[in-house]
Amino acid sequence: MTSKNKYKSHNILPLFSIGLFVCLIAIWLFYLSFFDISLAKLYNTQSDSFLKSALIKDNALPFDYYLAKAHIAFFQFNNIILFCLLFCLRILFKPNENKTRKFCRKTLLFFIYLLAALIVLTSFTVKWFLLRFNNCLLACLFQMLDGTAYKPSVSRMLSPMLINLIVAIVPRHISVSISNFLMQNSPIMRNISYCETFNTSLMLKYHLVLTLKYHLVFIFLYICLLLLMLLTRHLTKCVYSVHPAVLDYSPVFALLILPWTFLYGGYIYDFPELLFFIVCLIFLIKQQWLLYYLSFSMSILNKETGALLLLYFIALKYRTMPNKKFLKHIIAHASIVCGILSFLAVLYARASGTHVIWQAKEHIAFFLSPHSYFMFCDPYCLGIDIFPQGGNIFLLILISFLIFYKWTKKPLPIRYLLILTLIFIIPLFIVFGAGWEIRILGAIFPPLYLLCLHTVHLLYVEKFLASEISIKTKI
């Protein structure tokens, strides 16, 4: 970076940070002084306001329902502004500084990770676990927790089993001591009060164990998101030698893209699924076989798509591992997959539903409609549909560019991994998916992230930070 560019960045960043801080103060003053009053006036007005059209679209539920949605949208916007402010402050701290400033940088990074996880979790839970009128997925959550859900959801047992285990371990007197907060004062319970499926709100308000499980689900998902960022950072370190700033922040931006995949369904096992794909890829690269096979087995118990980790092994090891050893590992993978899936099939043989839901006809019709490629959404629950949705043509072009730019310079095993995974998962997606239900393409998340990171580094980091990216030879 030239001295002129450095001078500009050192002037722009402080001014931008001050602007964000002033914006933060202004929106909080508005929120504390006029927020509820302004919404009430818009709700009661006779004119065709934007809020009125939104109310009609949502079946004109009680005003408190929309007030709760507006509060969540405000806090999401507040979190995003605060995230940007912390990010700017973090950039202003140089890496070669004294211990105090170094501590400040690490503290800011810690809060950035916490905020990023909160933004994603809020988006996920508001869409699928909170303010959902007649929310079948909320009902499905409790059915999964008590083992009465329909196939195939009921067989995805790992995450529900963990929640139930924690509830069983928690002493009764502790649950009772916090029952007043959980059942009456918790913000989560206030937000769920308008869900009506199976009288969910009433059930939660008077059932301590279910309420405790519901709160544990939130904590569990939040921890999964934090671990996902930390392990994605570690995966980046295993594959590339990059600038420390790239190592710290690329997992954050990858995580913030996840809400764009929450368009058609969201379940308790979705974040753990991504987590297991990342963990298993790390253990594969390091050849820590005991930990790999343990994680592989747990991944299948979490969701049957964990079987696709066999493709990870093939892509990374078929060129470098001796044939005899390679064949033994293939047999080990196949044995684990068949053993676990057979066990689950026997265990839940009497459960309602079917393991296979055919949706190819509807899915193909969706793909053939031009409208499907020009859709927009509101992934961050801000109340405005301004973000390209799923298969929007703009997103498809952008992602294709990020994948294929300087294709031959990208790590060969990661290229093989993406191609092999796509060959298998796209047909499965077409046959069993629903519309742009791209959250079920979780298996491509690790290779997609690594290939896109390489492109972003070539285009921006090398230009502005004068730091080259290099590939670790061990993969």
C-alpha positions as CSV (number, residue, x, y, z in Angstrom):
1,M,0.0,0.0,0.0
2,T,1.4,3.4,-0.9
3,S,1.9,6.2,1.7
4,K,-1.0,8.1,0.0
5,N,-3.4,5.2,0.4
6,K,-2.3,4.7,4.0
7,Y,-2.9,8.4,4.7
8,K,-6.4,8.1,3.2
9,S,-7.3,5.0,5.2
10,H,-6.0,6.5,8.5
11,N,-8.3,9.5,7.9
12,I,-11.4,7.7,6.7
13,L,-11.5,5.0,9.3
14,P,-11.6,7.3,12.4
15,L,-14.3,9.5,10.7
16,F,-16.3,6.5,9.7
17,S,-16.1,5.1,13.3
18,I,-17.3,8.4,14.7
19,G,-20.1,8.4,12.2
20,L,-21.2,4.9,13.3
21,F,-21.0,5.9,16.9
22,V,-23.2,9.0,16.3
23,C,-25.6,6.8,14.4
24,L,-25.7,4.3,17.3
25,I,-26.5,7.1,19.8
26,A,-29.2,8.6,17.5
27,I,-31.1,5.3,16.9
28,W,-31.0,4.6,20.7
29,L,-32.4,8.0,21.5
30,F,-35.2,7.4,19.0
31,Y,-35.8,3.9,20.3
32,L,-36.1,5.1,23.9
33,S,-38.2,8.2,23.1
34,F,-40.5,7.6,20.1
35,F,-40.3,3.9,18.9
36,D,-43.4,2.4,20.5
37,I,-45.4,5.6,20.0
38,S,-44.5,5.9,16.3
39,L,-45.4,2.3,15.6
40,A,-48.8,2.7,17.4
41,K,-49.6,5.7,15.3
42,L,-48.7,3.9,12.1
43,Y,-50.8,0.9,13.2
44,N,-53.9,3.0,14.0
45,T,-53.7,5.3,11.0
46,Q,-56.3,5.0,8.2
47,S,-53.8,5.7,5.4
48,D,-52.2,3.0,3.3
49,S,-48.8,3.2,5.1
50,F,-46.0,0.8,4.6
51,L,-46.7,-0.7,8.0
52,K,-50.4,-1.2,7.1
53,S,-49.4,-3.2,4.0
54,A,-47.1,-5.3,6.0
55,L,-49.9,-6.0,8.5
56,I,-52.3,-7.1,5.8
57,K,-49.6,-9.4,4.4
58,D,-49.1,-11.0,7.8
59,N,-52.9,-11.7,8.3
60,A,-53.4,-8.7,10.7
61,L,-52.2,-10.3,13.9
62,P,-52.4,-8.3,17.2
63,F,-50.4,-5.1,17.5
64,D,-48.2,-6.6,20.2
65,Y,-47.0,-9.2,17.7
66,Y,-45.8,-6.5,15.2
67,L,-44.3,-4.5,18.1
68,A,-42.3,-7.6,19.1
69,K,-41.1,-8.0,15.5
70,A,-40.2,-4.3,15.3
71,H,-38.1,-4.6,18.5
72,I,-36.2,-7.6,17.2
73,A,-35.6,-5.7,13.9
74,F,-34.3,-2.7,15.8
75,F,-31.9,-4.8,17.9
76,Q,-30.7,-6.6,14.8
77,F,-29.9,-3.3,13.1
78,N,-28.3,-2.1,16.4
79,N,-26.1,-5.2,16.5
80,I,-25.0,-4.8,12.8
81,I,-24.1,-1.1,13.4
82,L,-22.2,-2.1,16.6
83,F,-20.4,-4.9,14.7
84,C,-19.2,-2.4,12.0
85,L,-18.0,0.0,14.7
86,L,-16.0,-2.7,16.5
87,F,-14.6,-3.9,13.2
88,C,-13.4,-0.4,12.3
89,L,-11.8,0.1,15.8
90,R,-10.1,-3.3,15.4
91,I,-8.5,-2.3,12.1
92,L,-7.2,0.9,13.7
93,F,-5.0,-1.1,16.1
94,K,-1.8,-2.1,14.4
95,P,-0.4,-5.6,14.9
96,N,3.0,-4.4,16.2
97,E,2.0,-2.6,19.3
98,N,2.4,-2.8,23.1
99,K,0.7,-5.3,25.3
100,T,-2.2,-3.0,26.3
101,R,-3.2,-2.2,22.7
102,K,-2.7,-5.9,21.8
103,F,-5.1,-6.8,24.6
104,C,-7.6,-4.3,23.2
105,R,-7.4,-5.8,19.8
106,K,-8.0,-9.3,21.1
107,T,-10.9,-8.0,23.2
108,L,-12.5,-6.3,20.3
109,L,-12.1,-9.5,18.2
110,F,-13.8,-11.5,21.0
111,F,-16.8,-9.1,21.0
112,I,-17.0,-9.1,17.2
113,Y,-17.3,-12.9,17.3
114,L,-20.0,-12.7,20.0
115,L,-21.9,-10.1,18.0
116,A,-21.7,-12.0,14.7
117,A,-23.0,-15.1,16.4
118,L,-25.8,-13.1,17.9
119,I,-26.8,-11.6,14.6
120,V,-27.0,-15.0,12.9
121,L,-28.8,-16.7,15.8
122,T,-31.4,-13.9,16.0
123,S,-32.1,-14.3,12.3
124,F,-32.4,-18.0,12.6
125,T,-34.6,-18.2,15.6
126,V,-36.9,-15.3,14.7
127,K,-37.7,-17.0,11.4
128,W,-38.1,-20.6,12.8
129,F,-38.4,-20.7,16.6
130,L,-40.0,-17.4,17.6
131,L,-42.4,-15.1,15.9
132,R,-44.0,-17.6,13.6
133,F,-47.8,-17.7,13.3
134,N,-48.9,-21.4,13.2
135,N,-45.2,-22.4,13.2
136,C,-45.0,-26.1,12.4
137,L,-41.2,-26.0,12.8
138,L,-41.5,-24.8,16.4
139,A,-43.8,-27.8,17.0
140,C,-41.4,-30.0,15.3
141,L,-38.6,-28.8,17.7
142,F,-40.5,-30.1,20.7
143,Q,-41.5,-33.3,18.9
144,M,-37.8,-33.9,18.1
145,L,-36.9,-33.3,21.8
146,D,-39.4,-35.9,23.0
147,G,-38.8,-38.3,20.1
148,T,-42.3,-38.1,18.6
149,A,-41.4,-36.1,15.4
150,Y,-42.1,-37.6,11.9
151,K,-39.4,-39.3,9.9
152,P,-36.8,-38.3,8.9
153,S,-36.5,-35.6,11.5
154,V,-37.0,-38.0,14.4
155,S,-33.9,-40.0,13.5
156,R,-31.6,-36.9,13.6
157,M,-31.2,-37.6,17.3
158,L,-27.8,-36.2,18.4
159,S,-28.7,-32.6,19.1
160,P,-32.1,-33.4,20.9
161,M,-30.3,-36.1,22.9
162,L,-27.7,-33.7,24.1
163,I,-30.4,-31.2,25.2
164,N,-32.3,-33.9,27.0
165,L,-29.1,-35.1,28.7
166,I,-28.4,-31.6,30.0
167,V,-31.9,-31.3,31.4
168,A,-31.6,-34.7,33.1
169,I,-28.3,-33.7,34.7
170,V,-29.4,-30.2,36.0
171,P,-30.5,-30.6,39.6
172,R,-34.2,-30.0,40.2
173,H,-33.7,-27.3,42.8
174,I,-31.7,-25.2,40.3
175,S,-34.5,-25.5,37.7
176,V,-37.0,-24.4,40.3
177,S,-34.9,-21.5,41.5
178,I,-34.7,-20.0,38.0
179,S,-38.3,-21.0,37.0
180,N,-39.7,-17.5,37.6
181,F,-37.2,-16.0,35.1
182,L,-37.5,-18.8,32.5
183,M,-41.3,-18.8,32.4
184,Q,-42.2,-15.2,32.9
185,N,-39.3,-12.7,32.6
186,S,-37.2,-14.2,29.9
187,P,-37.1,-12.2,26.6
188,I,-37.3,-15.4,24.7
189,M,-40.6,-16.3,26.3
190,R,-42.0,-12.8,25.6
191,N,-41.2,-13.2,22.0
192,I,-42.8,-16.6,21.6
193,S,-46.1,-15.6,23.1
194,Y,-47.8,-15.3,19.7
195,C,-47.0,-18.8,18.4
196,E,-50.2,-20.8,18.3
197,T,-49.4,-24.2,17.0
198,F,-50.5,-26.8,19.5
199,N,-51.0,-23.9,21.9
200,T,-47.2,-23.7,22.2
201,S,-47.1,-20.5,24.2
202,L,-49.5,-21.8,26.9
203,M,-47.7,-25.1,27.0
204,L,-44.3,-23.3,27.6
205,K,-45.7,-20.9,30.2
206,Y,-46.8,-23.7,32.5
207,H,-44.3,-26.5,31.8
208,L,-40.9,-25.8,33.4
209,V,-39.0,-28.7,31.7
210,L,-40.1,-27.7,28.2
211,T,-39.2,-24.1,28.9
212,L,-35.8,-25.1,30.2
213,K,-35.2,-27.2,27.1
214,Y,-36.3,-24.3,24.9
215,H,-33.7,-22.0,26.5
216,L,-31.0,-24.6,26.3
217,V,-31.6,-24.9,22.6
218,F,-30.8,-21.2,22.2
219,I,-27.6,-21.6,24.3
220,F,-26.7,-24.7,22.4
221,L,-27.1,-23.0,19.0
222,Y,-25.2,-19.9,20.1
223,I,-22.2,-22.1,21.3
224,C,-22.3,-24.0,17.9
225,L,-22.0,-20.7,16.1
226,L,-19.1,-19.5,18.2
227,L,-17.3,-22.9,17.7
228,L,-18.1,-22.7,14.0
229,M,-16.2,-19.4,13.7
230,L,-13.2,-20.6,15.8
231,L,-12.9,-23.9,13.9
232,T,-13.3,-22.3,10.5
233,R,-10.4,-20.0,11.6
234,H,-8.4,-23.1,12.5
235,L,-9.3,-24.7,9.1
236,T,-8.1,-21.6,7.3
237,K,-4.8,-21.9,9.2
238,C,-4.5,-25.6,8.3
239,V,-4.9,-24.9,4.5
240,Y,-3.4,-21.4,3.9
241,S,-0.7,-19.2,5.2
242,V,-2.5,-15.8,5.2
243,H,-2.3,-12.4,6.8
244,P,-3.5,-12.4,10.5
245,A,-6.4,-10.1,9.7
246,V,-7.7,-12.6,7.1
247,L,-7.3,-15.4,9.6
248,D,-9.3,-13.5,12.2
249,Y,-12.1,-12.1,10.1
250,S,-12.8,-14.4,7.2
251,P,-14.8,-16.9,9.5
252,V,-16.9,-13.9,10.7
253,F,-18.0,-12.9,7.2
254,A,-18.6,-16.5,6.2
255,L,-20.9,-16.9,9.2
256,L,-22.7,-13.7,8.4
257,I,-23.6,-15.2,5.0
258,L,-25.5,-18.1,6.6
259,P,-28.8,-16.2,7.2
260,W,-29.2,-16.2,3.4
261,T,-29.6,-19.9,3.6
262,F,-32.4,-19.9,6.2
263,L,-35.2,-19.4,3.6
264,Y,-37.0,-22.7,3.7
265,G,-36.8,-24.3,7.1
266,G,-34.4,-24.2,10.0
267,Y,-33.8,-26.9,12.5
268,I,-31.8,-27.6,15.7
269,Y,-29.4,-29.8,13.8
270,D,-28.4,-27.3,11.0
271,F,-25.5,-25.5,12.8
272,P,-24.1,-28.8,14.3
273,E,-24.1,-30.2,10.8
274,L,-21.8,-27.4,9.5
275,L,-19.7,-27.8,12.6
276,F,-19.1,-31.5,12.0
277,F,-18.2,-30.9,8.3
278,I,-15.5,-28.4,9.4
279,V,-14.2,-30.6,12.3
280,C,-14.0,-33.7,10.2
281,L,-12.1,-31.8,7.4
282,I,-9.6,-30.6,10.0
283,F,-9.0,-34.1,11.3
284,L,-8.7,-35.4,7.8
285,I,-6.0,-32.9,6.9
286,K,-4.2,-33.6,10.2
287,Q,-4.8,-37.4,9.7
288,Q,-6.0,-37.8,13.3
289,W,-8.0,-40.9,12.5
290,L,-9.5,-41.7,15.9
291,L,-10.9,-38.2,16.3
292,Y,-12.0,-38.2,12.7
293,Y,-14.0,-41.4,12.9
294,L,-15.6,-40.3,16.2
295,S,-16.7,-37.0,14.7
296,F,-17.8,-38.8,11.5
297,S,-20.1,-41.1,13.5
298,M,-21.5,-38.2,15.5
299,S,-22.2,-36.3,12.3
300,I,-24.3,-39.1,10.9
301,L,-26.2,-39.3,14.2
302,N,-26.8,-35.6,13.9
303,K,-28.1,-35.9,10.3
304,E,-27.7,-38.6,7.7
305,T,-26.0,-36.1,5.3
306,G,-22.9,-36.8,7.5
307,A,-22.4,-39.8,5.2
308,L,-21.2,-37.4,2.6
309,L,-17.9,-37.0,4.6
310,L,-16.9,-40.1,2.7
311,L,-16.5,-37.8,-0.3
312,Y,-14.2,-35.6,1.8
313,F,-11.9,-38.6,2.4
314,I,-11.9,-39.6,-1.2
315,A,-11.1,-36.1,-2.5
316,L,-8.3,-35.5,-0.1
317,K,-6.6,-38.9,0.1
318,Y,-7.1,-40.9,-3.1
319,R,-4.0,-39.4,-4.7
320,T,-1.7,-39.6,-1.7
321,M,-2.7,-42.6,0.3
322,P,-1.5,-46.2,-0.6
323,N,-4.2,-48.2,-2.3
324,K,-4.4,-50.9,0.3
325,K,-4.8,-48.4,3.2
326,F,-7.2,-46.3,1.1
327,L,-9.4,-49.3,0.5
328,K,-9.4,-50.1,4.3
329,H,-10.6,-46.6,5.1
330,I,-13.4,-46.8,2.4
331,I,-14.6,-50.1,4.0
332,A,-14.5,-48.4,7.5
333,H,-16.5,-45.5,6.2
334,A,-19.1,-47.7,4.6
335,S,-19.4,-49.9,7.7
336,I,-20.0,-47.0,10.0
337,V,-22.6,-45.4,7.6
338,C,-24.5,-48.7,7.2
339,G,-24.3,-49.6,10.8
340,I,-25.6,-46.2,12.1
341,L,-28.3,-45.8,9.5
342,S,-29.5,-49.4,10.1
343,F,-29.6,-48.8,13.9
344,L,-31.6,-45.6,13.4
345,A,-34.0,-47.3,11.0
346,V,-34.7,-50.1,13.6
347,L,-34.9,-47.6,16.5
348,Y,-37.5,-45.5,14.8
349,A,-39.2,-48.1,12.7
350,R,-42.6,-47.3,14.4
351,A,-42.3,-43.6,14.0
352,S,-44.8,-41.9,11.7
353,G,-43.8,-40.6,8.2
354,T,-41.2,-41.8,5.8
355,H,-37.4,-41.5,5.5
356,V,-37.7,-40.2,1.9
357,I,-39.8,-37.2,0.9
358,W,-39.9,-36.9,-3.0
359,Q,-40.0,-33.3,-4.2
360,A,-38.4,-33.5,-7.6
361,K,-41.5,-32.5,-9.6
362,E,-42.1,-29.4,-7.5
363,H,-38.4,-28.6,-7.4
364,I,-37.9,-28.8,-11.2
365,A,-41.0,-26.6,-11.8
366,F,-39.5,-24.1,-9.4
367,F,-36.2,-24.1,-11.3
368,L,-38.0,-23.7,-14.7
369,S,-39.8,-20.5,-13.5
370,P,-37.8,-17.3,-14.4
371,H,-39.2,-15.7,-11.3
372,S,-37.1,-18.0,-9.1
373,Y,-33.9,-16.3,-10.3
374,F,-35.0,-12.8,-9.4
375,M,-36.2,-13.2,-5.8
376,F,-35.3,-11.1,-2.8
377,C,-35.5,-11.7,0.9
378,D,-34.8,-10.3,4.4
379,P,-32.2,-12.7,5.9
380,Y,-31.3,-10.5,8.9
381,C,-34.9,-9.8,10.0
382,L,-34.7,-6.0,9.4
383,G,-38.1,-5.8,7.9
384,I,-37.0,-5.0,4.3
385,D,-36.6,-7.5,1.4
386,I,-33.5,-6.0,-0.2
387,F,-31.1,-9.0,-0.3
388,P,-30.8,-11.4,-3.2
389,Q,-32.4,-14.7,-2.4
390,G,-31.0,-18.1,-2.8
391,G,-30.6,-18.7,-6.5
392,N,-30.9,-15.0,-7.5
393,I,-29.0,-14.7,-10.8
394,F,-26.7,-12.0,-9.2
395,L,-25.7,-14.4,-6.4
396,L,-25.1,-17.3,-8.9
397,I,-22.8,-15.1,-11.0
398,L,-21.0,-13.7,-8.0
399,I,-20.4,-17.1,-6.4
400,S,-19.3,-18.6,-9.7
401,F,-16.7,-15.8,-10.1
402,L,-15.4,-16.3,-6.5
403,I,-15.0,-20.0,-7.1
404,F,-13.4,-20.1,-10.6
405,Y,-11.2,-16.9,-10.5
406,K,-7.6,-18.2,-10.9
407,W,-9.0,-21.7,-10.6
408,T,-5.7,-23.5,-11.2
409,K,-3.9,-21.5,-8.4
410,K,-6.4,-22.8,-5.8
411,P,-5.6,-26.0,-3.7
412,L,-6.1,-29.1,-5.9
413,P,-7.6,-31.3,-3.1
414,I,-10.1,-28.5,-2.3
415,R,-11.1,-28.2,-6.0
416,Y,-11.6,-32.0,-6.2
417,L,-13.6,-31.8,-3.0
418,L,-16.0,-29.2,-4.3
419,I,-16.5,-30.9,-7.6
420,L,-17.0,-34.4,-6.1
421,T,-19.5,-33.0,-3.4
422,L,-21.5,-31.1,-6.0
423,I,-21.7,-34.2,-8.3
424,F,-23.5,-36.1,-5.5
425,I,-25.3,-33.3,-3.6
426,I,-27.0,-31.5,-6.5
427,P,-29.1,-34.5,-7.6
428,L,-30.0,-35.1,-3.9
429,F,-31.0,-31.5,-3.6
430,I,-33.2,-31.6,-6.7
431,V,-35.0,-34.8,-5.7
432,F,-35.4,-34.1,-1.9
433,G,-35.0,-30.3,-1.6
434,A,-37.7,-27.6,-1.6
435,G,-37.2,-24.5,-3.8
436,W,-34.0,-22.7,-2.9
437,E,-33.6,-24.7,0.4
438,I,-29.9,-24.1,0.1
439,R,-29.3,-24.8,3.8
440,I,-29.3,-28.5,3.0
441,L,-26.2,-27.9,0.8
442,G,-24.1,-27.7,4.0
443,A,-21.6,-30.3,2.7
444,I,-20.2,-27.7,0.2
445,F,-19.7,-25.0,2.8
446,P,-16.1,-25.9,3.8
447,P,-14.7,-26.2,0.2
448,L,-16.8,-23.2,-1.0
449,Y,-15.4,-21.1,1.8
450,L,-11.8,-22.1,1.2
451,L,-12.0,-21.4,-2.6
452,C,-13.8,-18.1,-2.2
453,L,-11.4,-17.0,0.5
454,H,-8.5,-17.6,-2.0
455,T,-10.2,-15.3,-4.6
456,V,-10.9,-12.5,-2.0
457,H,-7.3,-12.7,-0.8
458,L,-6.0,-12.4,-4.4
459,L,-8.3,-9.5,-5.3
460,Y,-8.1,-7.4,-2.1
461,V,-5.6,-8.5,0.6
462,E,-2.6,-8.8,-1.7
463,K,-3.3,-5.4,-3.1
464,F,-3.9,-3.4,0.1
465,L,-1.9,-5.4,2.7
466,A,0.9,-6.5,0.4
467,S,0.5,-10.0,1.9
468,E,0.5,-13.1,-0.4
469,I,-1.5,-16.2,0.2
470,S,0.3,-19.6,0.2
471,I,-1.0,-23.2,0.3
472,K,0.1,-25.6,3.0
473,T,1.9,-28.5,1.3
474,K,0.5,-31.2,3.7
475,I,-3.0,-31.1,2.1
